[in-house]
Amino acid sequence: GTPLGVASKPSTEARVAYTRRRWGSRSMQRIQLDLMQESNQQFLKWTGPNQELEGRINASELAFRMQDAVPQVLDVSGESKETLSLYGIDEKMTSDFGLQCLLARRFAEQDVRFIQITHSDSKVQWDQHGDLLNGHTEKAGEVDKPIAGLLTDLKRRGLLDDTLVMWSGEFGRTPVAQGTNGRDHNPEGFTVWMAGGGVKRGFSYGATDEYGYFAQDKKMHVHDLHATLLHLLGVDHEQLTYHYAGRDFRLTDVEGIVQHEIFS
């Protein structure tokens, strides 16, 4: 993927690398690129098919187009006050993550196929081994309004049905205290939520034990989650299988069961 900014900077300073020309005009750059591509095509005529070179040709053209398209997508100055408020961009607590969510919508409108936003900065977020109540209250306050705004905006623009939104971390927190007021990591049972893109509304799948510690009912392994996500994207996870080093490999390893119950 193409990273937009880094965790140590606020989203207002986020940039996609190499989308700003360091010299020359667009027309001059086009002439230079055409000359280079002409040489590449001539080389292919002499040598025959070359996937590596063809990939470079396509990447160069994509980079040229991105230099025009990306700055326009990142420019939110044309968004209405109502939209900025919907995402919480006009409030200090929610402004950073709100801008990420708004940019996610703008990228989706431009048919970007995979978009990842992260609630993070130079510090570790959500990892409350201590002071959990205050920490999680603060972090939830930073994300609740922006993510609700994103879902609302996608729906009213007719994008939600064709856009799968998934919210997840890599683990949850234990139901028992760590020290006096913290919680340790818990990979044994935690929540992922999804919206749009062909999943049921107002529906929960699976459950933990009575303590909220271990997944117990309708467990979904990460391989199952991947297989289910790929199915929602129109990809059969069993089709791309290749044999290497004496065994079969695929995107979900050799496992993964599509969980049809979550589909609308």
PyMOL commands that set and color helices and strands:
alter all, ss='L'
color gray80, all
select helices_A, chain A and resi 11-13+26-47+51-74+81-86+92-109+132-156+160-162+222-232+260-262
alter helices_A, ss='H'
color red, helices_A
select strands_A, chain A and resi 164-167+172-173+185-186+193-196+207-208+215-217+241-244+247-250
alter strands_A, ss='S'
color yellow, strands_A
deselect
rebuild
show_as cartoon
